[in-house]
Amino acid sequence: MKKLLSSIFVVVLFSAFTFGSNPLPADNSFWSKVFSRLSEYQLTGQSKQLPLPYAYKDLEPTIDAKTMEIHYSKHHATYTKNMNDATANTDNSAKPLFQLFTEIENSPALVKNNAGGFYNHLLFWTILAPESGQAPKGELLRAINESFGSMDKLKEAFSNAAKKQFGSGWAWLTVDEKGKLVVSSTPNQDNPLMSTSEVRGIPILTLDVWEHAYYLNYQNRRADYVDAFWKIVNWKEVGRRYEEALVAILY
Ligand SMILES: [Fe+2]
């Protein structure tokens, strides 16, 4: 009996040490530390849109110039203004956005939706490029093959997530807490950086599946827009983001 009690004590002590005093990898303190190592950590709730790295017409025929113009100069501009207005003169004005995202359940919906809208579009613009036949290389390609089996399998999983997201939202390729690649989707302007997200991590590739992103050219044919998207992915930038995320997570 004494031996049994002693064994139980050891198990309880071990559990308390492992799950209590030592944070599990996916908790907020882990993500706060990881996010602080990323170059975009400097973004706050008082931020400006960055210039597009190409002209509105440069993504044609996949995304038409008018859609890009409205998307960037109206939709993204509005999220940016609303985020700045919502965080002005509050505790959130100087806080890094990534920090805000780790505790997003404490923010009003106005802040969550507009800070999400600001960052999601900022990321989206960078991972697009004029059609050039780019493909993943190096460490990113190795990770895609390891996590999904092949590039085609990644495309299938990501495209399904984008096509099946009910209503407005986003599809994501994310580096998780173990440095593995995972595919997911989120509703509204949520993203995997947020503490409320089912799949958490550092997103490196995304697709906007709000109707404002494709309706002028594709109308109700979201699937055609998703399939065409692969022609204009900036794999060089996705690879850079993958390597930065991996270093932030593993070191
Ligand atoms: Fe959008």
Residues whose N, C-alpha, C, O or C-beta is under 5 A from the ligand:
A	BS01	LIG	D208 W210 A213
